[in-house]
Each structure stands twice: as structure tokens, then as C-alpha cells.
């Protein structure tokens, strides 16, 4: 009797919650814990690459529990390929440091590299002060380098708008991008001639390239704060709902308080329950 009631209750909940996702849609709906196990069939000859790589993408719908995302998935690939970032042709920092430059601090590198996908390096690593400070930030297209309208105003999902935030500075009274063409050209020339330079010349060139870089970059709480955020979220096109999420108590609390966690003994076979749990920074 109890089993029968459980089955009926489960079916009712499913129909009320998930059934609408299947109606009128030929795409497959998958859950986040199982994005796909389909394995590619081997193809012989010249058609192998075309068949298994170029023609193997399909669209799937991923249910996150609060919304459904339609994304691309590579055949035979366990993870859903959901972020298609275009190369950043403007940022001269990545020519040396790469697109995922943060690797020094284990507790911050994932957050730093995630932010680097939509925030230019100069935004956090250069502190404009005095007459140089403008508190003006704009979006630029990763592919063209040109200033573009806010891509988040249309409700684009994070990681899909292929644009970055760059600060503006004031030079001799005029407003200009901090990633000026002169700085881009200098960094490019250094990379071109690097192998032929002496150590003294390399050191001098690096000092010029990093002349504006601050010893202490802006940290999480510089933006994720209720008052006085470094980034003017509203001017950058973010909705009130997104801004509230940025400066919410959950984000601020995580940044300030969650500096360590404990691994339970179930993750360490052989360790008795009488021993204290292992603290991880």
C-alpha cells in the first residue's frame, strides 16, 4: 500500500514539475549529473575527423533545477561544452600570461580565472588614482577589440556574450582606454624581439609594460560589497536582480568567512571516527 502511494505521488510530482519540458520539443532533456554517455562510433579513412569532430555536435537541454539551458554537446564528450569563448585579440597581457593566468593561490585561482573570461586584466590589476581615475568602465568585444553596447542588458547568460570590461583613464585631460594602442604595440614588439634581447633589455621592457600594474590588485570585496563597489554594475547594464546577487550576503559571507572547510572521514578510508577531521585551507 505504501509503495503504491509513493509511486502515485512521484508520478504526480513529475507531471507538475518536469513534464512540460518534453512537450513540443524534439531535443533531449538531461540532468546536470548525467550530461550524456553516448560514445562515438569509430570511422575509418579521411572522413573520421569530419564525422567525429566537426559534425558531432548536438543540442541538449540541461535542467539546473531552476531553469533549462539549451547547450551544445560534443559526441562522446562527458562534459557539456557550454562556453564558446572567442580569442581575446585586444588584451596584451594574455600574450605572456595566457587566458587563465591565476595559478598562485589555490583558494582563489578558480574564481580569478572565471572572472578573467569577462573582466580585462587591467580592471583588477591597475589602481587608477588622482587625476587618472575616472570610474568609467565599458565593454569591449573579444574578437574585434571594439567598445560595444552592454551585452548583459539583453539577458545573455554568463560566458556567452564574448565581451570584457575595461577601465578608462584620463591622460592630459582626455578620456582613453587603459589598454591604449601604444601599450599594445609596445608589448607586441617585446614579444617579437624577446629572444634576441639581453637580460638587461628584457628587464627594462618588462618594467615599462608593468609600469601601471599595482602590487596589490583589487580583491573580491572591492566589487562584491553593498556600498562603494569598484564596478558600476548598473551602468554596465546589469539588472537589479543580478546586482542583488553580486552584492548579496551569501557572496559577501563566502568571501569573508569561508576560508577553510573540513573533509569528513568517509573520504579517507581507514581513518577511525575517533580521530579529528582533517582541516583544509
C-alpha positions, 0 to 999 in steps of 0.5 A, a space after each residue: 500500500 505504501 509503495 503504491 502511494 509513493 509511486 502515485 505521488 512521484 508520478 504526480 510530482 513529475 507531471 507538475 514539475 518536469 513534464 512540460 519540458 518534453 512537450 513540443 520539443 524534439 531535443 533531449 532533456 538531461 540532468 546536470 549529473 548525467 550530461 550524456 554517455 553516448 560514445 562515438 562510433 569509430 570511422 575509418 579513412 579521411 572522413 573520421 575527423 569530419 564525422 567525429 569532430 566537426 559534425 558531432 555536435 548536438 543540442 541538449 537541454 540541461 535542467 539546473 533545477 531552476 531553469 533549462 539551458 539549451 547547450 551544445 554537446 560534443 559526441 562522446 564528450 562527458 562534459 557539456 561544452 557550454 562556453 564558446 569563448 572567442 580569442 581575446 585579440 585586444 588584451 596584451 597581457 594574455 600574450 605572456 600570461 595566457 587566458 587563465 593566468 591565476 595559478 598562485 593561490 589555490 583558494 582563489 585561482 578558480 574564481 580569478 580565472 572565471 572572472 578573467 573570461 569577462 573582466 580585462 586584466 587591467 580592471 583588477 590589476 591597475 589602481 587608477 588614482 588622482 587625476 587618472 581615475 575616472 570610474 568609467 568602465 565599458 565593454 569591449 568585444 573579444 574578437 574585434 577589440 571594439 567598445 560595444 553596447 552592454 551585452 548583459 542588458 539583453 539577458 545573455 547568460 554568463 560566458 556567452 556574450 564574448 565581451 570584457 570590461 575595461 577601465 578608462 583613464 584620463 591622460 592630459 585631460 582626455 578620456 582613453 582606454 587603459 589598454 591604449 594602442 601604444 601599450 599594445 604595440 609596445 608589448 607586441 614588439 617585446 614579444 617579437 624581439 624577446 629572444 634576441 634581447 639581453 637580460 638587461 633589455 628584457 628587464 627594462 621592457 618588462 618594467 615599462 609594460 608593468 609600469 601601471 600594474 599595482 602590487 596589490 590588485 583589487 580583491 573580491 570585496 572591492 566589487 562584491 560589497 553593498 556600498 562603494 563597489 569598484 564596478 558600476 554594475 548598473 551602468 554596465 547594464 546589469 539588472 537589479 536582480 543580478 546586482 542583488 546577487 553580486 552584492 548579496 550576503 551569501 557572496 559577501 559571507 563566502 568571501 569573508 568567512 569561508 576560508 577553510 572547510 573540513 573533509 569528513 572521514 568517509 573520504 579517507 578510508 581507514 581513518 577511525 571516527 575517533 580521530 579529528 577531521 582533517 582541516 583544509 585551507 
